Amino acid sequence: MSAEPDAALLALFDRLGARPVDVPLLQPAEPYLDATGEALRRRIFLTRGEAGEVLCLRPDFTIPVCLAHIAATNPLPRRYSYLGTVFRQGREGVPEFRQAGLEDLGHADKAAADARVLADALEGLATCGLALDGLDVVLGDQGLFEAFLAGLGLPESWQRRLIRTFGDEAALKAALDDLARHDGRSLKGLDPELRRLAMRRDMAALEEAIDGLKAEGGLPPHSGRMASEIAARLVEKVAFAATALSEASLRRLRDFLAIDCPLDAAAGRLAAVCGDDIDLGRALGFFEARAAALGAAGVPLGRIRYRAAFGRAIDYYTGLVFEARAPGAPEPVAGGGRYDHLLAYLGASAPVPAVGFSLWLDRIGARR
């Protein structure tokens, strides 16, 4: 993009009350290895600092902006904007991408903040020459997914596994297939000793065995994962494989995940799938409040699609997720979501509600 659209975006961010922030090109790698998930973790460019610390070329702005906020001890609520380059081992054949975006931290009215950020992302795209009428915009909600799993009465171990797959269609399909087959295929290839210890829930021995296999090269290094975390997931996986989900519950879960409709029709579709016995509780109230706030912000709800199975493959998201792309395009031109646990993980003294979006400027430029 030229300097003119950049200037227009910066002016928009200023009007939206977002303070510009500049963050270093080299970032500590640990937060990315621990908090972003495999989809981004495997695309990071790693290096080492002078003291031997593991660093990476900045693969996104959200984590550095949050770290900068924590270091500055700025008051909340607060909005930040950025414009610069991120580096990823790219599916698109290039390692550098230009991004602009906004992070909204500390606003207690989460439904209003979600709606405002999505509306701001659409205004940012319009500022760059991409109007809503020429875009496909999809919205997902991890909170609704979690509430539906709880409403089905699934054991917590099942809920955790399914929640971890949210945003990864292949992993979610594999988990549902495991539930449907109930033939232990999910444990195929698992070291027999690890399986035995996991079935016994012998955590000390299991962690020792995992460390031994990693040292011998029998397990991948799982960068950023401790033996205790791997052990806990193995115990959960073995327990998950040992229990079957009823055919009726599995069918209802598939019906929920198949919801794909305009946002203004979502409440009716959810009610039909939930029936009288699954209560989505506060998650549904929040979903409806956010939709109302979007409508009040002038966003036509019929132009936004709600897909119950839609997520973004970054682990720190906790609620709203959304993307916009040109029809048929393989990659989005904008994306964002809510990440309420991230700042506390990064060292904030208390949990901070947070939501934001990124615009992919090179992709936008190619569409103009």
C-alpha positions as CSV (number, residue, x, y, z in Angstrom):
1,M,0.0,0.0,0.0
2,S,1.1,3.5,-0.6
3,A,1.8,6.2,2.0
4,E,-1.6,7.8,1.3
5,P,-3.7,4.8,2.5
6,D,-1.3,4.4,5.5
7,A,-1.9,8.0,6.4
8,A,-5.7,7.6,6.1
9,L,-5.5,4.5,8.4
10,L,-3.5,6.4,11.0
11,A,-5.9,9.3,10.9
12,L,-8.8,6.8,11.4
13,F,-7.1,5.2,14.4
14,D,-6.5,8.6,15.9
15,R,-10.2,9.4,15.5
16,L,-11.1,6.1,17.1
17,G,-9.2,7.1,20.2
18,A,-6.3,4.6,19.7
19,R,-2.8,5.7,20.7
20,P,-0.1,4.7,18.2
21,V,2.5,2.3,19.7
22,D,5.9,1.1,18.2
23,V,7.2,-2.2,19.4
24,P,10.6,-3.8,18.8
25,L,11.2,-6.1,15.8
26,L,12.8,-8.8,18.0
27,Q,10.5,-10.2,20.6
28,P,10.8,-12.8,23.4
29,A,9.8,-16.1,21.8
30,E,8.3,-17.7,24.9
31,P,4.9,-16.0,24.8
32,Y,4.5,-17.1,21.2
33,L,5.6,-20.6,21.9
34,D,3.3,-21.0,24.9
35,A,0.2,-19.0,24.0
36,T,-0.4,-18.9,20.3
37,G,-0.9,-22.5,19.3
38,E,0.7,-24.8,16.8
39,A,-0.6,-23.0,13.7
40,L,1.4,-19.9,14.4
41,R,4.2,-21.5,16.5
42,R,5.5,-23.5,13.5
43,R,5.7,-20.3,11.4
44,I,7.9,-18.3,13.7
45,F,11.5,-17.2,12.8
46,L,13.6,-18.0,15.9
47,T,17.0,-16.6,16.9
48,R,19.0,-16.0,20.0
49,G,20.0,-12.9,21.8
50,E,23.5,-11.9,23.0
51,A,22.7,-13.5,26.4
52,G,21.5,-16.7,24.8
53,E,17.8,-15.9,25.3
54,V,15.4,-17.3,22.6
55,L,14.0,-14.5,20.5
56,C,11.9,-14.3,17.4
57,L,11.1,-11.9,14.6
58,R,7.8,-10.2,15.4
59,P,5.1,-12.6,14.1
60,D,2.2,-10.5,15.3
61,F,1.5,-7.2,17.1
62,T,-1.0,-8.3,19.7
63,I,1.5,-9.8,22.2
64,P,4.1,-7.0,21.8
65,V,1.4,-4.3,22.3
66,C,0.2,-6.1,25.4
67,L,3.7,-6.4,26.8
68,A,4.3,-2.7,26.1
69,H,1.1,-1.8,27.9
70,I,2.1,-3.9,30.9
71,A,5.6,-2.3,31.0
72,A,4.2,1.2,30.8
73,T,1.6,0.7,33.5
74,N,-0.8,2.8,31.6
75,P,-4.3,3.3,33.0
76,L,-7.3,1.4,31.7
77,P,-9.4,1.4,29.6
78,R,-7.0,2.2,26.7
79,R,-6.8,1.7,22.9
80,Y,-3.6,1.2,21.0
81,S,-3.0,1.2,17.2
82,Y,0.0,-0.1,15.2
83,L,1.2,-0.2,11.6
84,G,4.3,-2.2,10.6
85,T,5.8,-5.5,9.4
86,V,5.3,-9.0,10.8
87,F,7.4,-12.0,9.9
88,R,6.1,-15.5,9.4
89,Q,7.3,-18.5,7.4
90,G,4.6,-18.0,4.9
91,R,2.1,-20.1,3.1
92,E,2.0,-17.3,0.6
93,G,5.7,-17.7,-0.3
94,V,6.9,-14.5,1.4
95,P,8.2,-14.1,4.9
96,E,7.1,-10.4,5.5
97,F,3.6,-9.0,5.8
98,R,2.5,-5.5,6.6
99,Q,-0.2,-5.2,9.2
100,A,-2.2,-2.4,10.8
101,G,-4.6,-2.8,13.7
102,L,-6.1,-1.8,17.0
103,E,-6.1,-3.4,20.4
104,D,-8.9,-2.4,22.9
105,L,-7.9,-3.1,26.5
106,G,-9.8,-2.9,29.7
107,H,-13.4,-2.0,28.7
108,A,-15.7,-3.7,31.1
109,D,-18.7,-3.8,28.7
110,K,-17.4,-6.6,26.6
111,A,-20.4,-6.9,24.2
112,A,-20.1,-3.2,23.4
113,A,-16.3,-3.5,23.0
114,D,-16.6,-6.5,20.7
115,A,-19.1,-4.7,18.5
116,R,-17.0,-1.5,18.4
117,V,-13.9,-3.4,17.4
118,L,-15.7,-5.3,14.6
119,A,-17.3,-2.1,13.3
120,D,-13.9,-0.4,13.5
121,A,-12.3,-3.2,11.5
122,L,-14.9,-2.8,8.8
123,E,-14.3,1.0,8.8
124,G,-10.6,0.3,8.4
125,L,-11.2,-1.9,5.4
126,A,-13.5,0.8,3.9
127,T,-10.8,3.4,4.4
128,C,-8.5,1.1,2.4
129,G,-11.1,0.8,-0.4
130,L,-12.8,-2.5,0.5
131,A,-16.5,-2.0,1.2
132,L,-18.5,-4.5,3.2
133,D,-20.7,-5.2,0.2
134,G,-17.7,-6.8,-1.5
135,L,-16.5,-8.9,1.4
136,D,-17.5,-12.1,3.2
137,V,-17.4,-11.5,6.9
138,V,-17.8,-14.5,9.3
139,L,-18.1,-14.4,13.1
140,G,-17.7,-17.2,15.6
141,D,-18.0,-17.4,19.3
142,Q,-16.0,-19.8,21.5
143,G,-18.1,-18.8,24.5
144,L,-21.2,-20.2,22.8
145,F,-19.4,-23.4,21.9
146,E,-18.2,-23.9,25.4
147,A,-21.8,-23.3,26.8
148,F,-23.3,-25.8,24.3
149,L,-20.7,-28.5,25.4
150,A,-21.6,-27.9,29.0
151,G,-25.3,-28.0,28.2
152,L,-24.9,-31.4,26.6
153,G,-23.5,-32.6,29.9
154,L,-20.2,-33.7,28.5
155,P,-17.4,-34.7,31.0
156,E,-14.9,-31.9,31.6
157,S,-12.1,-33.8,29.9
158,W,-14.2,-34.1,26.7
159,Q,-15.1,-30.4,26.9
160,R,-11.4,-29.4,27.2
161,R,-10.3,-31.5,24.3
162,L,-13.1,-30.2,22.0
163,I,-12.5,-26.6,23.1
164,R,-8.8,-27.0,22.2
165,T,-9.8,-27.9,18.6
166,F,-12.0,-24.8,18.2
167,G,-10.6,-22.9,15.1
168,D,-9.0,-26.0,13.6
169,E,-11.5,-27.7,11.5
170,A,-9.4,-30.8,10.8
171,A,-8.7,-31.3,14.5
172,L,-12.3,-30.8,15.4
173,K,-13.5,-33.3,12.7
174,A,-10.9,-35.8,14.0
175,A,-12.2,-35.4,17.6
176,L,-15.8,-35.9,16.5
177,D,-14.8,-38.9,14.4
178,D,-13.1,-40.4,17.4
179,L,-16.3,-40.0,19.4
180,A,-18.3,-41.6,16.7
181,R,-16.0,-44.6,16.2
182,H,-15.0,-45.2,19.8
183,D,-12.3,-47.6,18.6
184,G,-9.2,-46.1,20.2
185,R,-7.8,-44.9,16.9
186,S,-6.9,-41.6,18.5
187,L,-4.3,-43.5,20.5
188,K,-2.7,-45.2,17.5
189,G,1.1,-44.8,17.7
190,L,1.2,-43.8,21.3
191,D,4.1,-45.5,23.2
192,P,2.7,-48.5,25.1
193,E,4.4,-47.5,28.3
194,L,3.1,-43.9,28.1
195,R,-0.4,-45.4,27.5
196,R,-0.1,-47.7,30.5
197,L,1.0,-44.9,32.9
198,A,-1.7,-42.6,31.6
199,M,-4.3,-45.1,32.2
200,R,-3.0,-45.5,35.8
201,R,-2.8,-41.7,36.1
202,D,0.7,-42.1,37.5
203,M,1.7,-38.5,36.8
204,A,5.2,-38.6,38.3
205,A,6.2,-41.7,36.4
206,L,4.5,-40.4,33.2
207,E,6.5,-37.1,33.3
208,E,9.7,-39.0,33.9
209,A,9.0,-41.3,31.0
210,I,8.2,-38.3,28.7
211,D,11.4,-36.6,29.6
212,G,13.3,-39.8,28.9
213,L,11.7,-40.3,25.5
214,K,12.3,-36.7,24.6
215,A,16.0,-37.0,25.5
216,E,16.3,-40.2,23.4
217,G,14.5,-38.5,20.4
218,G,11.5,-40.8,20.8
219,L,9.2,-37.8,21.1
220,P,9.3,-34.4,19.3
221,P,10.6,-31.6,21.5
222,H,7.2,-29.8,21.8
223,S,8.8,-26.4,22.0
224,G,7.4,-24.5,24.9
225,R,5.6,-27.5,26.5
226,M,6.7,-29.0,29.8
227,A,6.5,-32.7,30.5
228,S,3.7,-32.0,33.1
229,E,1.6,-30.4,30.4
230,I,2.2,-33.3,27.9
231,A,1.4,-35.8,30.7
232,A,-1.9,-34.1,31.6
233,R,-3.0,-34.1,28.0
234,L,-2.1,-37.8,27.6
235,V,-4.1,-38.7,30.7
236,E,-7.0,-36.7,29.3
237,K,-6.6,-38.3,25.8
238,V,-6.6,-41.9,27.2
239,A,-9.7,-41.1,29.3
240,F,-11.4,-39.6,26.4
241,A,-10.8,-42.7,24.2
242,A,-12.2,-44.9,26.9
243,T,-15.7,-43.3,26.9
244,A,-18.3,-43.2,24.2
245,L,-20.6,-40.3,23.5
246,S,-24.3,-41.2,22.9
247,E,-25.5,-41.1,19.3
248,A,-28.1,-38.5,20.2
249,S,-25.6,-36.2,21.9
250,L,-23.2,-36.5,19.0
251,R,-26.0,-35.7,16.5
252,R,-26.9,-32.6,18.5
253,L,-23.3,-31.5,18.6
254,R,-23.0,-31.9,14.9
255,D,-26.2,-30.0,14.4
256,F,-24.9,-27.1,16.5
257,L,-21.6,-27.0,14.6
258,A,-23.5,-27.0,11.3
259,I,-25.2,-23.6,12.0
260,D,-24.1,-21.2,9.3
261,C,-26.5,-18.3,8.9
262,P,-26.8,-14.5,8.8
263,L,-26.2,-13.0,12.2
264,D,-29.7,-11.7,12.4
265,A,-31.1,-15.2,12.1
266,A,-28.6,-16.8,14.6
267,A,-30.7,-16.6,17.7
268,G,-33.5,-18.5,16.1
269,R,-31.2,-21.2,14.8
270,L,-29.6,-21.6,18.2
271,A,-32.9,-21.9,19.9
272,A,-34.0,-24.7,17.4
273,V,-30.8,-26.7,18.0
274,C,-30.8,-26.2,21.8
275,G,-34.5,-27.1,22.3
276,D,-35.9,-27.0,25.8
277,D,-33.1,-28.8,27.6
278,I,-29.9,-27.0,26.7
279,D,-29.6,-23.6,28.3
280,L,-26.8,-21.4,26.9
281,G,-27.3,-19.0,29.7
282,R,-25.2,-15.9,29.9
283,A,-23.3,-16.9,26.7
284,L,-26.5,-16.5,24.7
285,G,-27.4,-13.2,26.4
286,F,-23.9,-11.9,25.7
287,F,-24.2,-13.0,22.0
288,E,-27.5,-11.2,21.6
289,A,-26.2,-8.0,23.3
290,R,-23.2,-7.9,21.0
291,A,-25.5,-8.3,17.9
292,A,-27.7,-5.5,19.2
293,A,-24.6,-3.3,19.7
294,L,-23.4,-4.1,16.2
295,G,-26.8,-3.1,14.8
296,A,-26.7,0.1,16.8
297,A,-23.2,0.8,15.4
298,G,-24.7,0.7,11.9
299,V,-23.4,-2.7,10.9
300,P,-26.0,-4.6,8.8
301,L,-26.4,-7.9,10.6
302,G,-27.6,-9.6,7.5
303,R,-24.2,-9.0,5.9
304,I,-22.3,-10.9,8.7
305,R,-22.5,-14.7,8.9
306,Y,-22.4,-16.6,12.2
307,R,-20.8,-20.0,11.9
308,A,-20.9,-22.0,15.1
309,A,-17.8,-24.0,14.1
310,F,-15.7,-21.0,13.1
311,G,-12.7,-20.1,15.1
312,R,-9.2,-18.8,14.5
313,A,-6.2,-21.1,15.1
314,I,-4.6,-19.0,17.8
315,D,-4.9,-20.3,21.3
316,Y,-5.2,-17.1,23.2
317,Y,-8.7,-16.3,21.8
318,T,-11.5,-16.7,24.4
319,G,-14.7,-15.5,22.8
320,L,-15.5,-13.5,19.7
321,V,-13.5,-14.3,16.6
322,F,-14.0,-12.9,13.1
323,E,-12.5,-12.6,9.7
324,A,-13.2,-10.7,6.5
325,R,-12.1,-11.8,3.1
326,A,-12.9,-11.2,-0.6
327,P,-15.2,-13.9,-2.0
328,G,-13.2,-17.0,-2.8
329,A,-10.0,-15.6,-1.5
330,P,-7.7,-18.1,0.3
331,E,-6.6,-15.7,3.0
332,P,-8.4,-13.0,5.0
333,V,-7.8,-9.3,4.7
334,A,-8.8,-8.7,8.3
335,G,-9.3,-10.8,11.4
336,G,-9.5,-10.4,15.1
337,G,-11.2,-11.5,18.3
338,R,-11.3,-11.4,22.1
339,Y,-8.4,-12.6,24.3
340,D,-9.3,-12.0,27.9
341,H,-6.6,-14.3,29.5
342,L,-3.6,-13.1,27.6
343,L,-2.5,-10.0,29.6
344,A,-2.6,-11.9,32.9
345,Y,-0.5,-14.6,31.3
346,L,2.0,-12.0,30.1
347,G,2.4,-10.6,33.6
348,A,-0.4,-8.1,34.2
349,S,-1.3,-7.8,37.9
350,A,-5.0,-8.7,37.2
351,P,-7.0,-10.0,34.3
352,V,-7.7,-7.5,31.6
353,P,-10.6,-7.8,29.1
354,A,-9.2,-7.3,25.6
355,V,-10.2,-7.5,22.0
356,G,-8.6,-6.3,18.8
357,F,-8.2,-6.7,15.0
358,S,-5.5,-6.7,12.4
359,L,-5.7,-5.6,8.7
360,W,-3.4,-7.4,6.3
361,L,-2.2,-4.5,4.2
362,D,-0.5,-6.4,1.4
363,R,-3.5,-8.5,0.7
364,I,-5.7,-5.4,0.8
365,G,-3.4,-3.7,-1.7
366,A,-3.7,-6.7,-4.0
367,R,-7.5,-6.4,-4.0
368,R,-7.7,-2.6,-4.7
